[in-house]
């Protein structure tokens, strides 16, 4: 049976090599090209559409946005006037730090527990961190891999309303601080 499959395997390897779909480079790793994402345009569109204050972080040189999305959290917020549960919206942008680590910034009108739970279901609060006078609650995941990454969250208020901010990813503590400071120091983008 082995000898009948050997020509097929060799043929597949040769075909893949000819088409350029794979390469063999022992001892070398290859980093792919990091996609580019227009975070300013996306966040401006989210500010005009989602109905809660959105901020555009002003990050130092070397930080690059590489992804983004809009989403929702079912029954993610409590309407302050009626006490009813309502759906919440999210705006997320992913950033690559100068050291190649990934961090995501999510802005939402969700309640803190619902937002954190939508990012890491197993996360639990472990303390707080002060970033330039703003207190951020630190959650830690109890899972494996991505589910073990910390989540920093705070609520920022402005005349336009309240926004729950969450940061998570594989970055170092100083990188979490940089993204937190770069976000909280900015005024909300125009909503219309």
C-alpha positions as CSV (number, residue, x, y, z in Angstrom):
1,X,0.0,0.0,0.0
2,X,2.9,2.3,0.8
3,X,4.4,1.9,-2.7
4,X,1.1,2.7,-4.3
5,X,0.8,6.0,-2.5
6,X,4.5,7.1,-2.8
7,X,4.2,8.3,-6.4
8,X,1.1,10.3,-5.5
9,X,2.8,12.0,-2.6
10,X,5.9,12.8,-4.7
11,X,3.7,14.2,-7.4
12,X,1.9,16.5,-5.0
13,X,5.1,17.8,-3.5
14,X,6.6,18.5,-7.0
15,X,3.4,20.2,-8.1
16,X,3.3,22.4,-5.0
17,X,7.0,23.3,-5.5
18,X,6.4,24.2,-9.2
19,X,3.4,26.4,-8.4
20,X,5.3,28.2,-5.6
21,X,2.8,27.3,-2.9
22,X,5.4,26.0,-0.5
23,X,9.1,26.3,0.2
24,X,11.7,24.5,2.3
25,X,14.1,26.6,4.3
26,X,15.5,24.8,7.2
27,X,16.3,27.0,10.2
28,X,14.5,30.1,8.9
29,X,11.2,31.5,9.8
30,X,9.3,33.7,7.4
31,X,7.1,36.5,8.6
32,X,4.3,37.2,6.3
33,X,3.4,40.7,5.2
34,X,1.2,42.5,7.8
35,X,-2.0,43.7,6.2
36,X,-2.7,47.4,6.4
37,X,-6.0,48.7,7.8
38,X,-7.3,52.3,7.6
39,X,-8.2,52.7,11.3
40,X,-8.9,56.5,11.1
41,X,-11.5,56.0,8.3
42,X,-13.1,53.0,9.9
43,X,-13.4,54.7,13.4
44,X,-14.8,57.8,11.8
45,X,-17.5,55.7,10.0
46,X,-18.2,53.8,13.3
47,X,-18.6,57.1,15.2
48,X,-21.1,58.3,12.6
49,X,-23.0,55.0,12.6
50,X,-23.0,53.2,16.0
51,X,-24.5,55.9,18.2
52,X,-21.9,56.1,21.0
53,X,-18.7,58.1,21.4
54,X,-15.7,56.5,19.5
55,X,-12.1,57.7,20.0
56,X,-9.2,57.5,17.6
57,X,-6.0,56.6,19.5
58,X,-2.9,58.7,18.8
59,X,-0.2,56.1,18.9
60,X,3.6,56.6,18.7
61,X,5.6,55.7,15.7
62,X,5.9,52.0,14.9
63,X,2.4,51.0,15.8
64,X,0.3,49.8,12.8
65,X,-3.4,49.0,12.5
66,X,-3.9,45.7,10.7
67,X,-7.5,44.7,11.2
68,X,-10.9,45.9,12.3
69,X,-14.6,44.9,12.6
70,X,-18.0,45.9,13.9
71,X,-20.0,43.5,16.0
72,X,-22.8,43.2,18.5
73,X,-23.5,41.7,21.9
74,X,-27.0,40.3,22.4
75,X,-28.5,41.8,25.6
76,X,-25.1,43.5,26.1
77,X,-26.4,46.6,27.8
78,X,-29.0,47.9,30.2
79,X,-31.0,50.9,29.0
80,X,-30.6,53.5,31.8
81,X,-34.1,55.0,31.4
82,X,-36.1,51.7,31.3
83,X,-33.8,49.1,32.9
84,X,-34.4,46.8,29.9
85,X,-31.7,44.7,28.4
86,X,-30.7,45.8,24.9
87,X,-28.3,44.7,22.2
88,X,-24.9,46.5,22.3
89,X,-22.6,47.4,19.4
90,X,-18.8,47.0,19.2
91,X,-16.1,48.6,17.2
92,X,-12.7,46.8,17.2
93,X,-9.4,47.7,15.7
94,X,-6.3,45.4,15.8
95,X,-2.8,46.9,16.2
96,X,0.7,45.5,15.7
97,X,3.1,47.0,18.2
98,X,6.7,48.0,17.3
99,X,7.9,44.6,18.7
100,X,5.4,42.6,16.5
101,X,2.9,41.9,19.2
102,X,-0.9,42.1,18.6
103,X,-3.3,44.1,20.7
104,X,-6.9,44.9,20.0
105,X,-9.0,47.9,21.1
106,X,-12.7,47.4,21.4
107,X,-15.1,50.3,22.0
108,X,-18.7,49.6,22.9
109,X,-21.9,50.8,24.5
110,X,-22.0,47.4,26.4
111,X,-21.9,47.0,30.1
112,X,-18.4,46.1,31.4
113,X,-19.2,42.4,32.3
114,X,-20.9,41.8,28.9
115,X,-18.0,43.3,26.9
116,X,-15.3,41.5,28.8
117,X,-17.4,38.2,28.6
118,X,-17.7,38.7,24.8
119,X,-13.9,38.8,24.5
120,X,-12.9,36.1,27.0
121,X,-15.8,34.2,28.5
122,X,-13.6,32.8,31.4
123,X,-12.0,36.1,32.4
124,X,-12.2,37.3,36.0
125,X,-11.1,40.6,37.6
126,X,-7.6,40.5,39.2
127,X,-7.0,44.2,40.1
128,X,-6.7,47.6,38.6
129,X,-4.1,49.7,36.9
130,X,-3.9,53.5,36.9
131,X,-3.1,55.1,33.5
132,X,-2.6,58.8,33.8
133,X,-5.4,59.2,36.4
134,X,-7.8,56.8,34.7
135,X,-8.5,53.5,36.5
136,X,-8.5,50.4,34.3
137,X,-9.9,47.1,35.6
138,X,-7.6,44.2,34.7
139,X,-9.2,40.8,33.9
140,X,-7.3,37.6,33.4
141,X,-8.5,34.6,31.4
142,X,-8.4,31.2,32.9
143,X,-8.2,29.3,29.6
144,X,-5.4,28.4,27.3
145,X,-3.7,30.4,24.6
146,X,-5.8,33.5,23.6
147,X,-8.2,32.8,26.4
148,X,-5.4,33.4,28.9
149,X,-4.6,36.9,27.7
150,X,-5.5,39.8,29.9
151,X,-8.3,42.3,29.2
152,X,-8.0,45.9,30.5
153,X,-11.2,47.8,30.5
154,X,-12.5,51.2,31.6
155,X,-15.6,53.4,31.0
156,X,-14.9,56.8,29.4
157,X,-17.6,59.4,29.5
158,X,-18.2,62.5,27.4
159,X,-21.1,64.8,26.7
160,X,-22.1,62.4,23.9
161,X,-22.4,59.5,26.4
162,X,-20.5,56.6,27.9
163,X,-18.2,54.2,26.1
164,X,-16.7,51.0,27.6
165,X,-13.2,50.4,26.3
166,X,-11.4,47.0,26.3
167,X,-7.8,46.2,25.3
168,X,-6.6,42.6,25.0
169,X,-3.8,40.7,23.2
170,X,-0.3,39.4,23.5
171,X,1.4,42.7,24.2
172,X,3.5,43.6,27.2
173,X,2.2,45.7,30.1
174,X,3.9,48.8,28.8
175,X,2.2,48.3,25.4
176,X,-1.2,47.9,27.1
177,X,-0.4,51.2,28.9
178,X,0.5,52.9,25.6
179,X,-2.7,51.9,23.9
180,X,-4.8,52.8,26.9
181,X,-3.2,56.3,27.2
182,X,-3.4,56.9,23.5
183,X,-7.1,56.2,23.6
184,X,-8.3,57.8,26.8
185,X,-6.4,61.1,26.0
186,X,-8.4,61.7,22.8
187,X,-11.8,63.4,22.5
188,X,-14.6,61.4,20.8
189,X,-14.8,61.7,17.0
190,X,-17.7,63.6,15.5
191,X,-20.8,61.5,15.5
192,X,-22.5,63.0,12.4
